[in-house]
Amino acid sequence: MSDELVTDIVPGPGGVMTDEVGVVTGELTLRSAMEGTTARTSVQYRQADEWYAVTGAAVELKDPADLAAVHQLAVGLLNRPEG
């Protein structure tokens, strides 16, 4: 099992709210990663260097294997290429 999962997404018209820069839109890469016992989800503009924390997207996990489910849920909620 990986301690980091990444998926390219295209959010809907409202974009993705981040802690550092507010809303980001367009073609993004979504990353879910374990930091200790916390799963944190972040985004970056595709091919960029900077990652931004998705607002409200950190959760304590009892089992790190649950990271895949957290990532799948985040992709399902945020990937809206049809608008």
PDB file of N, CA, C and O in Angstrom, chain B, residues numbered from 101:
ATOM      1  N   MET B 101       0.824  -1.180   0.000  1.00  0.00           N
ATOM      2  CA  MET B 101       0.000   0.000   0.000  1.00  0.00           C
ATOM      3  C   MET B 101       0.875   1.253   0.000  1.00  0.00           C
ATOM      4  O   MET B 101       1.873   1.325   0.716  1.00  0.00           O
ATOM      5  N   SER B 102       0.493   2.219  -0.799  1.00  0.00           N
ATOM      6  CA  SER B 102       1.233   3.466  -0.874  1.00  0.00           C
ATOM      7  C   SER B 102       0.772   4.417   0.222  1.00  0.00           C
ATOM      8  O   SER B 102      -0.386   4.379   0.639  1.00  0.00           O
ATOM      9  N   ASP B 103       1.684   5.275   0.691  1.00  0.00           N
ATOM     10  CA  ASP B 103       1.281   6.283   1.666  1.00  0.00           C
ATOM     11  C   ASP B 103       0.950   7.600   0.975  1.00  0.00           C
ATOM     12  O   ASP B 103       0.800   8.633   1.628  1.00  0.00           O
ATOM     13  N   GLU B 104       0.837   7.556  -0.373  1.00  0.00           N
ATOM     14  CA  GLU B 104       0.461   8.730  -1.158  1.00  0.00           C
ATOM     15  C   GLU B 104      -0.236   8.262  -2.431  1.00  0.00           C
ATOM     16  O   GLU B 104       0.250   7.360  -3.114  1.00  0.00           O
ATOM     17  N   LEU B 105      -1.370   8.872  -2.747  1.00  0.00           N
ATOM     18  CA  LEU B 105      -2.112   8.554  -3.956  1.00  0.00           C
ATOM     19  C   LEU B 105      -2.373   9.842  -4.708  1.00  0.00           C
ATOM     20  O   LEU B 105      -2.698  10.857  -4.092  1.00  0.00           O
ATOM     21  N   VAL B 106      -2.239   9.827  -6.030  1.00  0.00           N
ATOM     22  CA  VAL B 106      -2.475  11.026  -6.833  1.00  0.00           C
ATOM     23  C   VAL B 106      -3.372  10.696  -8.024  1.00  0.00           C
ATOM     24  O   VAL B 106      -3.285   9.616  -8.609  1.00  0.00           O
ATOM     25  N   THR B 107      -4.239  11.658  -8.369  1.00  0.00           N
ATOM     26  CA  THR B 107      -5.153  11.522  -9.491  1.00  0.00           C
ATOM     27  C   THR B 107      -5.337  12.893 -10.117  1.00  0.00           C
ATOM     28  O   THR B 107      -5.503  13.878  -9.398  1.00  0.00           O
ATOM     29  N   ASP B 108      -5.310  12.975 -11.441  1.00  0.00           N
ATOM     30  CA  ASP B 108      -5.617  14.221 -12.126  1.00  0.00           C
ATOM     31  C   ASP B 108      -7.130  14.413 -12.125  1.00  0.00           C
ATOM     32  O   ASP B 108      -7.886  13.473 -12.369  1.00  0.00           O
ATOM     33  N   ILE B 109      -7.562  15.642 -11.847  1.00  0.00           N
ATOM     34  CA  ILE B 109      -8.990  15.966 -11.802  1.00  0.00           C
ATOM     35  C   ILE B 109      -9.250  17.289 -12.508  1.00  0.00           C
ATOM     36  O   ILE B 109      -8.337  18.076 -12.754  1.00  0.00           O
ATOM     37  N   VAL B 110     -10.517  17.509 -12.824  1.00  0.00           N
ATOM     38  CA  VAL B 110     -11.002  18.807 -13.294  1.00  0.00           C
ATOM     39  C   VAL B 110     -12.235  19.118 -12.458  1.00  0.00           C
ATOM     40  O   VAL B 110     -13.281  18.497 -12.650  1.00  0.00           O
ATOM     41  N   PRO B 111     -12.130  20.072 -11.529  1.00  0.00           N
ATOM     42  CA  PRO B 111     -13.279  20.381 -10.670  1.00  0.00           C
ATOM     43  C   PRO B 111     -14.363  21.124 -11.436  1.00  0.00           C
ATOM     44  O   PRO B 111     -14.137  21.631 -12.535  1.00  0.00           O
ATOM     45  N   GLY B 112     -15.548  21.178 -10.830  1.00  0.00           N
ATOM     46  CA  GLY B 112     -16.651  21.928 -11.416  1.00  0.00           C
ATOM     47  C   GLY B 112     -16.399  23.423 -11.374  1.00  0.00           C
ATOM     48  O   GLY B 112     -15.324  23.862 -10.965  1.00  0.00           O
ATOM     49  N   PRO B 113     -17.384  24.209 -11.795  1.00  0.00           N
ATOM     50  CA  PRO B 113     -17.219  25.665 -11.892  1.00  0.00           C
ATOM     51  C   PRO B 113     -16.804  26.343 -10.590  1.00  0.00           C
ATOM     52  O   PRO B 113     -16.172  27.398 -10.636  1.00  0.00           O
ATOM     53  N   GLY B 114     -17.134  25.778  -9.438  1.00  0.00           N
ATOM     54  CA  GLY B 114     -16.764  26.390  -8.159  1.00  0.00           C
ATOM     55  C   GLY B 114     -15.330  26.129  -7.753  1.00  0.00           C
ATOM     56  O   GLY B 114     -14.851  26.728  -6.791  1.00  0.00           O
ATOM     57  N   GLY B 115     -14.617  25.239  -8.467  1.00  0.00           N
ATOM     58  CA  GLY B 115     -13.228  24.940  -8.153  1.00  0.00           C
ATOM     59  C   GLY B 115     -13.076  24.186  -6.843  1.00  0.00           C
ATOM     60  O   GLY B 115     -14.023  23.570  -6.354  1.00  0.00           O
ATOM     61  N   VAL B 116     -11.885  24.239  -6.284  1.00  0.00           N
ATOM     62  CA  VAL B 116     -11.547  23.572  -5.032  1.00  0.00           C
ATOM     63  C   VAL B 116     -11.022  24.630  -4.066  1.00  0.00           C
ATOM     64  O   VAL B 116     -10.093  25.368  -4.393  1.00  0.00           O
ATOM     65  N   MET B 117     -11.619  24.704  -2.874  1.00  0.00           N
ATOM     66  CA  MET B 117     -11.178  25.672  -1.864  1.00  0.00           C
ATOM     67  C   MET B 117      -9.933  25.144  -1.159  1.00  0.00           C
ATOM     68  O   MET B 117      -9.897  24.000  -0.706  1.00  0.00           O
ATOM     69  N   THR B 118      -8.915  25.998  -1.074  1.00  0.00           N
ATOM     70  CA  THR B 118      -7.676  25.633  -0.397  1.00  0.00           C
ATOM     71  C   THR B 118      -7.404  26.587   0.756  1.00  0.00           C
ATOM     72  O   THR B 118      -7.890  27.718   0.774  1.00  0.00           O
ATOM     73  N   ASP B 119      -6.614  26.111   1.722  1.00  0.00           N
ATOM     74  CA  ASP B 119      -6.279  26.939   2.873  1.00  0.00           C
ATOM     75  C   ASP B 119      -5.361  28.103   2.502  1.00  0.00           C
ATOM     76  O   ASP B 119      -5.486  29.197   3.052  1.00  0.00           O
ATOM     77  N   GLU B 120      -4.445  27.866   1.576  1.00  0.00           N
ATOM     78  CA  GLU B 120      -3.394  28.847   1.302  1.00  0.00           C
ATOM     79  C   GLU B 120      -3.788  29.935   0.308  1.00  0.00           C
ATOM     80  O   GLU B 120      -3.442  31.100   0.503  1.00  0.00           O
ATOM     81  N   VAL B 121      -4.505  29.573  -0.755  1.00  0.00           N
ATOM     82  CA  VAL B 121      -4.747  30.543  -1.828  1.00  0.00           C
ATOM     83  C   VAL B 121      -6.214  30.695  -2.210  1.00  0.00           C
ATOM     84  O   VAL B 121      -6.528  31.331  -3.216  1.00  0.00           O
ATOM     85  N   GLY B 122      -7.115  30.121  -1.420  1.00  0.00           N
ATOM     86  CA  GLY B 122      -8.531  30.196  -1.777  1.00  0.00           C
ATOM     87  C   GLY B 122      -8.868  29.186  -2.857  1.00  0.00           C
ATOM     88  O   GLY B 122      -8.341  28.073  -2.858  1.00  0.00           O
ATOM     89  N   VAL B 123      -9.739  29.567  -3.774  1.00  0.00           N
ATOM     90  CA  VAL B 123     -10.239  28.650  -4.801  1.00  0.00           C
ATOM     91  C   VAL B 123      -9.220  28.477  -5.923  1.00  0.00           C
ATOM     92  O   VAL B 123      -8.640  29.446  -6.413  1.00  0.00           O
ATOM     93  N   VAL B 124      -9.016  27.210  -6.322  1.00  0.00           N
ATOM     94  CA  VAL B 124      -8.219  26.905  -7.507  1.00  0.00           C
ATOM     95  C   VAL B 124      -9.123  26.197  -8.503  1.00  0.00           C
ATOM     96  O   VAL B 124     -10.001  25.423  -8.118  1.00  0.00           O
ATOM     97  N   THR B 125      -8.906  26.464  -9.776  1.00  0.00           N
ATOM     98  CA  THR B 125      -9.738  25.896 -10.836  1.00  0.00           C
ATOM     99  C   THR B 125      -8.855  25.371 -11.950  1.00  0.00           C
ATOM    100  O   THR B 125      -7.639  25.566 -11.942  1.00  0.00           O
ATOM    101  N   GLY B 126      -9.476  24.709 -12.901  1.00  0.00           N
ATOM    102  CA  GLY B 126      -8.746  24.213 -14.064  1.00  0.00           C
ATOM    103  C   GLY B 126      -8.263  22.791 -13.859  1.00  0.00           C
ATOM    104  O   GLY B 126      -8.784  22.058 -13.019  1.00  0.00           O
ATOM    105  N   GLU B 127      -7.264  22.413 -14.635  1.00  0.00           N
ATOM    106  CA  GLU B 127      -6.718  21.065 -14.558  1.00  0.00           C
ATOM    107  C   GLU B 127      -5.801  20.956 -13.341  1.00  0.00           C
ATOM    108  O   GLU B 127      -4.792  21.655 -13.243  1.00  0.00           O
ATOM    109  N   LEU B 128      -6.169  20.071 -12.419  1.00  0.00           N
ATOM    110  CA  LEU B 128      -5.462  19.939 -11.156  1.00  0.00           C
ATOM    111  C   LEU B 128      -5.010  18.498 -10.936  1.00  0.00           C
ATOM    112  O   LEU B 128      -5.502  17.572 -11.581  1.00  0.00           O
ATOM    113  N   THR B 129      -4.076  18.330 -10.022  1.00  0.00           N
ATOM    114  CA  THR B 129      -3.707  17.009  -9.525  1.00  0.00           C
ATOM    115  C   THR B 129      -4.088  16.979  -8.053  1.00  0.00           C
ATOM    116  O   THR B 129      -3.748  17.884  -7.291  1.00  0.00           O
ATOM    117  N   LEU B 130      -4.802  15.925  -7.666  1.00  0.00           N
ATOM    118  CA  LEU B 130      -5.255  15.735  -6.289  1.00  0.00           C
ATOM    119  C   LEU B 130      -4.359  14.691  -5.635  1.00  0.00           C
ATOM    120  O   LEU B 130      -4.098  13.637  -6.215  1.00  0.00           O
ATOM    121  N   ARG B 131      -3.893  14.984  -4.435  1.00  0.00           N
ATOM    122  CA  ARG B 131      -3.025  14.056  -3.705  1.00  0.00           C
ATOM    123  C   ARG B 131      -3.593  13.808  -2.319  1.00  0.00           C
ATOM    124  O   ARG B 131      -3.970  14.741  -1.611  1.00  0.00           O
ATOM    125  N   SER B 132      -3.651  12.541  -1.942  1.00  0.00           N
ATOM    126  CA  SER B 132      -4.002  12.156  -0.574  1.00  0.00           C
ATOM    127  C   SER B 132      -2.779  11.463  -0.008  1.00  0.00           C
ATOM    128  O   SER B 132      -2.241  10.539  -0.619  1.00  0.00           O
ATOM    129  N   ALA B 133      -2.336  11.911   1.167  1.00  0.00           N
ATOM    130  CA  ALA B 133      -1.107  11.374   1.741  1.00  0.00           C
ATOM    131  C   ALA B 133      -1.255  11.233   3.253  1.00  0.00           C
ATOM    132  O   ALA B 133      -1.971  11.999   3.899  1.00  0.00           O
ATOM    133  N   MET B 134      -0.567  10.244   3.796  1.00  0.00           N
ATOM    134  CA  MET B 134      -0.545  10.034   5.240  1.00  0.00           C
ATOM    135  C   MET B 134       0.552  10.886   5.861  1.00  0.00           C
ATOM    136  O   MET B 134       1.684  10.918   5.376  1.00  0.00           O
ATOM    137  N   GLU B 135       0.202  11.569   6.932  1.00  0.00           N
ATOM    138  CA  GLU B 135       1.168  12.284   7.772  1.00  0.00           C
ATOM    139  C   GLU B 135       0.925  11.783   9.181  1.00  0.00           C
ATOM    140  O   GLU B 135       0.040  12.279   9.879  1.00  0.00           O
ATOM    141  N   GLY B 136       1.698  10.815   9.596  1.00  0.00           N
ATOM    142  CA  GLY B 136       1.441  10.156  10.874  1.00  0.00           C
ATOM    143  C   GLY B 136       0.166   9.346  10.747  1.00  0.00           C
ATOM    144  O   GLY B 136       0.079   8.435   9.924  1.00  0.00           O
ATOM    145  N   THR B 137      -0.828   9.682  11.571  1.00  0.00           N
ATOM    146  CA  THR B 137      -2.114   8.990  11.495  1.00  0.00           C
ATOM    147  C   THR B 137      -3.178   9.833  10.787  1.00  0.00           C
ATOM    148  O   THR B 137      -4.356   9.475  10.786  1.00  0.00           O
ATOM    149  N   THR B 138      -2.764  10.944  10.191  1.00  0.00           N
ATOM    150  CA  THR B 138      -3.696  11.849   9.515  1.00  0.00           C
ATOM    151  C   THR B 138      -3.570  11.730   8.002  1.00  0.00           C
ATOM    152  O   THR B 138      -2.476  11.803   7.444  1.00  0.00           O
ATOM    153  N   ALA B 139      -4.714  11.545   7.353  1.00  0.00           N
ATOM    154  CA  ALA B 139      -4.770  11.592   5.894  1.00  0.00           C
ATOM    155  C   ALA B 139      -5.055  13.030   5.499  1.00  0.00           C
ATOM    156  O   ALA B 139      -6.033  13.618   5.961  1.00  0.00           O
ATOM    157  N   ARG B 140      -4.217  13.600   4.655  1.00  0.00           N
ATOM    158  CA  ARG B 140      -4.398  14.984   4.205  1.00  0.00           C
ATOM    159  C   ARG B 140      -4.524  14.990   2.687  1.00  0.00           C
ATOM    160  O   ARG B 140      -3.797  14.291   1.981  1.00  0.00           O
ATOM    161  N   THR B 141      -5.464  15.795   2.207  1.00  0.00           N
ATOM    162  CA  THR B 141      -5.695  15.902   0.768  1.00  0.00           C
ATOM    163  C   THR B 141      -5.261  17.293   0.318  1.00  0.00           C
ATOM    164  O   THR B 141      -5.588  18.295   0.955  1.00  0.00           O
ATOM    165  N   SER B 142      -4.525  17.340  -0.780  1.00  0.00           N
ATOM    166  CA  SER B 142      -4.044  18.607  -1.315  1.00  0.00           C
ATOM    167  C   SER B 142      -4.169  18.586  -2.835  1.00  0.00           C
ATOM    168  O   SER B 142      -4.354  17.531  -3.441  1.00  0.00           O
ATOM    169  N   VAL B 143      -4.066  19.764  -3.437  1.00  0.00           N
ATOM    170  CA  VAL B 143      -4.141  19.891  -4.887  1.00  0.00           C
ATOM    171  C   VAL B 143      -3.002  20.764  -5.386  1.00  0.00           C
ATOM    172  O   VAL B 143      -2.428  21.560  -4.643  1.00  0.00           O
ATOM    173  N   GLN B 144      -2.695  20.594  -6.653  1.00  0.00           N
ATOM    174  CA  GLN B 144      -1.753  21.470  -7.332  1.00  0.00           C
ATOM    175  C   GLN B 144      -2.240  21.634  -8.759  1.00  0.00           C
ATOM    176  O   GLN B 144      -2.946  20.779  -9.293  1.00  0.00           O
ATOM    177  N   TYR B 145      -1.852  22.751  -9.370  1.00  0.00           N
ATOM    178  CA  TYR B 145      -2.080  22.866 -10.800  1.00  0.00           C
ATOM    179  C   TYR B 145      -1.201  21.820 -11.458  1.00  0.00           C
ATOM    180  O   TYR B 145      -0.052  21.639 -11.056  1.00  0.00           O
ATOM    181  N   ARG B 146      -1.719  21.132 -12.459  1.00  0.00           N
ATOM    182  CA  ARG B 146      -0.951  20.062 -13.097  1.00  0.00           C
ATOM    183  C   ARG B 146       0.422  20.565 -13.504  1.00  0.00           C
ATOM    184  O   ARG B 146       0.569  21.646 -14.075  1.00  0.00           O
ATOM    185  N   GLN B 147       1.414  19.758 -13.196  1.00  0.00           N
ATOM    186  CA  GLN B 147       2.822  20.011 -13.521  1.00  0.00           C
ATOM    187  C   GLN B 147       3.442  21.132 -12.692  1.00  0.00           C
ATOM    188  O   GLN B 147       4.586  21.510 -12.946  1.00  0.00           O
ATOM    189  N   ALA B 148       2.723  21.677 -11.707  1.00  0.00           N
ATOM    190  CA  ALA B 148       3.291  22.736 -10.866  1.00  0.00           C
ATOM    191  C   ALA B 148       4.074  22.115  -9.709  1.00  0.00           C
ATOM    192  O   ALA B 148       4.013  20.907  -9.482  1.00  0.00           O
ATOM    193  N   ASP B 149       4.798  22.945  -8.994  1.00  0.00           N
ATOM    194  CA  ASP B 149       5.575  22.477  -7.844  1.00  0.00           C
ATOM    195  C   ASP B 149       4.822  22.618  -6.528  1.00  0.00           C
ATOM    196  O   ASP B 149       5.018  21.808  -5.621  1.00  0.00           O
ATOM    197  N   GLU B 150       3.959  23.632  -6.403  1.00  0.00           N
ATOM    198  CA  GLU B 150       3.318  23.942  -5.136  1.00  0.00           C
ATOM    199  C   GLU B 150       2.067  23.088  -4.925  1.00  0.00           C
ATOM    200  O   GLU B 150       1.264  22.884  -5.836  1.00  0.00           O
ATOM    201  N   TRP B 151       1.933  22.599  -3.697  1.00  0.00           N
ATOM    202  CA  TRP B 151       0.726  21.889  -3.279  1.00  0.00           C
ATOM    203  C   TRP B 151      -0.032  22.776  -2.303  1.00  0.00           C
ATOM    204  O   TRP B 151       0.574  23.495  -1.508  1.00  0.00           O
ATOM    205  N   TYR B 152      -1.374  22.723  -2.367  1.00  0.00           N
ATOM    206  CA  TYR B 152      -2.233  23.508  -1.486  1.00  0.00           C
ATOM    207  C   TYR B 152      -3.181  22.567  -0.748  1.00  0.00           C
ATOM    208  O   TYR B 152      -3.782  21.686  -1.362  1.00  0.00           O
ATOM    209  N   ALA B 153      -3.317  22.746   0.554  1.00  0.00           N
ATOM    210  CA  ALA B 153      -4.206  21.909   1.362  1.00  0.00           C
ATOM    211  C   ALA B 153      -5.656  22.194   1.003  1.00  0.00           C
ATOM    212  O   ALA B 153      -6.087  23.347   0.989  1.00  0.00           O
ATOM    213  N   VAL B 154      -6.406  21.135   0.713  1.00  0.00           N
ATOM    214  CA  VAL B 154      -7.835  21.288   0.456  1.00  0.00           C
ATOM    215  C   VAL B 154      -8.502  21.594   1.796  1.00  0.00           C
ATOM    216  O   VAL B 154      -8.329  20.851   2.763  1.00  0.00           O
ATOM    217  N   THR B 155      -9.249  22.668   1.850  1.00  0.00           N
ATOM    218  CA  THR B 155      -9.894  23.100   3.082  1.00  0.00           C
ATOM    219  C   THR B 155     -10.820  22.013   3.622  1.00  0.00           C
ATOM    220  O   THR B 155     -11.690  21.512   2.910  1.00  0.00           O
ATOM    221  N   GLY B 156     -10.621  21.658   4.888  1.00  0.00           N
ATOM    222  CA  GLY B 156     -11.458  20.666   5.545  1.00  0.00           C
ATOM    223  C   GLY B 156     -11.169  19.228   5.164  1.00  0.00           C
ATOM    224  O   GLY B 156     -11.949  18.335   5.497  1.00  0.00           O
ATOM    225  N   ALA B 157     -10.067  18.983   4.473  1.00  0.00           N
ATOM    226  CA  ALA B 157      -9.792  17.636   3.952  1.00  0.00           C
ATOM    227  C   ALA B 157      -8.646  16.951   4.678  1.00  0.00           C
ATOM    228  O   ALA B 157      -7.685  16.498   4.055  1.00  0.00           O
ATOM    229  N   ALA B 158      -8.752  16.878   5.996  1.00  0.00           N
ATOM    230  CA  ALA B 158      -7.799  16.113   6.804  1.00  0.00           C
ATOM    231  C   ALA B 158      -8.611  15.265   7.769  1.00  0.00           C
ATOM    232  O   ALA B 158      -9.574  15.740   8.371  1.00  0.00           O
ATOM    233  N   VAL B 159      -8.215  14.006   7.911  1.00  0.00           N
ATOM    234  CA  VAL B 159      -8.963  13.096   8.766  1.00  0.00           C
ATOM    235  C   VAL B 159      -8.012  12.110   9.434  1.00  0.00           C
ATOM    236  O   VAL B 159      -7.078  11.609   8.807  1.00  0.00           O
ATOM    237  N   GLU B 160      -8.259  11.839  10.713  1.00  0.00           N
ATOM    238  CA  GLU B 160      -7.482  10.831  11.436  1.00  0.00           C
ATOM    239  C   GLU B 160      -7.953   9.448  11.000  1.00  0.00           C
ATOM    240  O   GLU B 160      -9.155   9.193  10.929  1.00  0.00           O
ATOM    241  N   LEU B 161      -7.015   8.562  10.710  1.00  0.00           N
ATOM    242  CA  LEU B 161      -7.346   7.196  10.320  1.00  0.00           C
ATOM    243  C   LEU B 161      -6.801   6.203  11.338  1.00  0.00           C
ATOM    244  O   LEU B 161      -5.659   6.333  11.781  1.00  0.00           O
ATOM    245  N   LYS B 162      -7.592   5.232  11.707  1.00  0.00           N
ATOM    246  CA  LYS B 162      -7.119   4.173  12.607  1.00  0.00           C
ATOM    247  C   LYS B 162      -6.265   3.177  11.831  1.00  0.00           C
ATOM    248  O   LYS B 162      -5.355   2.566  12.390  1.00  0.00           O
ATOM    249  N   ASP B 163      -6.562   3.013  10.530  1.00  0.00           N
ATOM    250  CA  ASP B 163      -5.841   2.074   9.684  1.00  0.00           C
ATOM    251  C   ASP B 163      -5.362   2.802   8.438  1.00  0.00           C
ATOM    252  O   ASP B 163      -6.196   3.263   7.659  1.00  0.00           O
ATOM    253  N   PRO B 164      -4.049   2.929   8.214  1.00  0.00           N
ATOM    254  CA  PRO B 164      -3.539   3.613   7.032  1.00  0.00           C
ATOM    255  C   PRO B 164      -4.041   3.020   5.721  1.00  0.00           C
ATOM    256  O   PRO B 164      -4.022   3.696   4.693  1.00  0.00           O
ATOM    257  N   ALA B 165      -4.487   1.774   5.740  1.00  0.00           N
ATOM    258  CA  ALA B 165      -5.028   1.155   4.527  1.00  0.00           C
ATOM    259  C   ALA B 165      -6.295   1.867   4.054  1.00  0.00           C
ATOM    260  O   ALA B 165      -6.695   1.721   2.900  1.00  0.00           O
ATOM    261  N   ASP B 166      -6.925   2.637   4.943  1.00  0.00           N
ATOM    262  CA  ASP B 166      -8.129   3.378   4.577  1.00  0.00           C
ATOM    263  C   ASP B 166      -7.836   4.600   3.713  1.00  0.00           C
ATOM    264  O   ASP B 166      -8.764   5.250   3.231  1.00  0.00           O
ATOM    265  N   LEU B 167      -6.564   4.922   3.513  1.00  0.00           N
ATOM    266  CA  LEU B 167      -6.202   6.066   2.675  1.00  0.00           C
ATOM    267  C   LEU B 167      -6.803   5.938   1.281  1.00  0.00           C
ATOM    268  O   LEU B 167      -7.249   6.936   0.714  1.00  0.00           O
ATOM    269  N   ALA B 168      -6.825   4.739   0.717  1.00  0.00           N
ATOM    270  CA  ALA B 168      -7.375   4.546  -0.630  1.00  0.00           C
ATOM    271  C   ALA B 168      -8.846   4.941  -0.685  1.00  0.00           C
ATOM    272  O   ALA B 168      -9.289   5.549  -1.660  1.00  0.00           O
ATOM    273  N   ALA B 169      -9.600   4.604   0.346  1.00  0.00           N
ATOM    274  CA  ALA B 169     -11.017   4.972   0.388  1.00  0.00           C
ATOM    275  C   ALA B 169     -11.188   6.484   0.509  1.00  0.00           C
ATOM    276  O   ALA B 169     -12.056   7.071  -0.136  1.00  0.00           O
ATOM    277  N   VAL B 170     -10.359   7.106   1.336  1.00  0.00           N
ATOM    278  CA  VAL B 170     -10.408   8.568   1.492  1.00  0.00           C
ATOM    279  C   VAL B 170     -10.110   9.241   0.152  1.00  0.00           C
ATOM    280  O   VAL B 170     -10.798  10.182  -0.244  1.00  0.00           O
ATOM    281  N   HIS B 171      -9.089   8.757  -0.533  1.00  0.00           N
ATOM    282  CA  HIS B 171      -8.710   9.343  -1.827  1.00  0.00           C
ATOM    283  C   HIS B 171      -9.833   9.161  -2.849  1.00  0.00           C
ATOM    284  O   HIS B 171     -10.179  10.094  -3.573  1.00  0.00           O
ATOM    285  N   GLN B 172     -10.392   7.967  -2.901  1.00  0.00           N
ATOM    286  CA  GLN B 172     -11.474   7.702  -3.850  1.00  0.00           C
ATOM    287  C   GLN B 172     -12.669   8.624  -3.585  1.00  0.00           C
ATOM    288  O   GLN B 172     -13.289   9.128  -4.522  1.00  0.00           O
ATOM    289  N   LEU B 173     -12.984   8.837  -2.321  1.00  0.00           N
ATOM    290  CA  LEU B 173     -14.071   9.736  -1.958  1.00  0.00           C
ATOM    291  C   LEU B 173     -13.765  11.168  -2.402  1.00  0.00           C
ATOM    292  O   LEU B 173     -14.631  11.839  -2.963  1.00  0.00           O
ATOM    293  N   ALA B 174     -12.547  11.635  -2.155  1.00  0.00           N
ATOM    294  CA  ALA B 174     -12.166  12.999  -2.557  1.00  0.00           C
ATOM    295  C   ALA B 174     -12.246  13.162  -4.070  1.00  0.00           C
ATOM    296  O   ALA B 174     -12.743  14.178  -4.555  1.00  0.00           O
ATOM    297  N   VAL B 175     -11.768  12.181  -4.816  1.00  0.00           N
ATOM    298  CA  VAL B 175     -11.859  12.242  -6.283  1.00  0.00           C
ATOM    299  C   VAL B 175     -13.331  12.294  -6.702  1.00  0.00           C
ATOM    300  O   VAL B 175     -13.714  13.096  -7.554  1.00  0.00           O
ATOM    301  N   GLY B 176     -14.148  11.433  -6.095  1.00  0.00           N
ATOM    302  CA  GLY B 176     -15.564  11.405  -6.445  1.00  0.00           C
ATOM    303  C   GLY B 176     -16.267  12.727  -6.174  1.00  0.00           C
ATOM    304  O   GLY B 176     -17.150  13.128  -6.932  1.00  0.00           O
ATOM    305  N   LEU B 177     -15.886  13.400  -5.108  1.00  0.00           N
ATOM    306  CA  LEU B 177     -16.511  14.683  -4.765  1.00  0.00           C
ATOM    307  C   LEU B 177     -16.008  15.848  -5.605  1.00  0.00           C
ATOM    308  O   LEU B 177     -16.780  16.738  -5.961  1.00  0.00           O
ATOM    309  N   LEU B 178     -14.716  15.847  -5.922  1.00  0.00           N
ATOM    310  CA  LEU B 178     -14.104  17.029  -6.538  1.00  0.00           C
ATOM    311  C   LEU B 178     -13.955  16.952  -8.045  1.00  0.00           C
ATOM    312  O   LEU B 178     -13.893  17.997  -8.694  1.00  0.00           O
ATOM    313  N   ASN B 179     -13.896  15.774  -8.629  1.00  0.00           N
ATOM    314  CA  ASN B 179     -13.700  15.656 -10.079  1.00  0.00           C
ATOM    315  C   ASN B 179     -15.051  15.820 -10.775  1.00  0.00           C
ATOM    316  O   ASN B 179     -15.897  14.928 -10.721  1.00  0.00           O
ATOM    317  N   ARG B 180     -15.242  16.958 -11.424  1.00  0.00           N
ATOM    318  CA  ARG B 180     -16.487  17.279 -12.121  1.00  0.00           C
ATOM    319  C   ARG B 180     -16.184  17.858 -13.500  1.00  0.00           C
ATOM    320  O   ARG B 180     -16.507  19.018 -13.757  1.00  0.00           O
ATOM    321  N   PRO B 181     -15.568  17.072 -14.401  1.00  0.00           N
ATOM    322  CA  PRO B 181     -15.168  17.619 -15.705  1.00  0.00           C
ATOM    323  C   PRO B 181     -16.343  18.080 -16.557  1.00  0.00           C
ATOM    324  O   PRO B 181     -16.161  18.883 -17.472  1.00  0.00           O
ATOM    325  N   GLU B 182     -17.550  17.585 -16.272  1.00  0.00           N
ATOM    326  CA  GLU B 182     -18.719  18.000 -17.047  1.00  0.00           C
ATOM    327  C   GLU B 182     -19.358  19.256 -16.484  1.00  0.00           C
ATOM    328  O   GLU B 182     -20.327  19.771 -17.043  1.00  0.00           O
ATOM    329  N   GLY B 183     -18.812  19.753 -15.371  1.00  0.00           N
ATOM    330  CA  GLY B 183     -19.344  20.976 -14.776  1.00  0.00           C
ATOM    331  C   GLY B 183     -20.226  20.758 -13.607  1.00  0.00           C
ATOM    332  O   GLY B 183     -20.730  21.720 -13.026  1.00  0.00           O
TER     333      GLY B 183
END
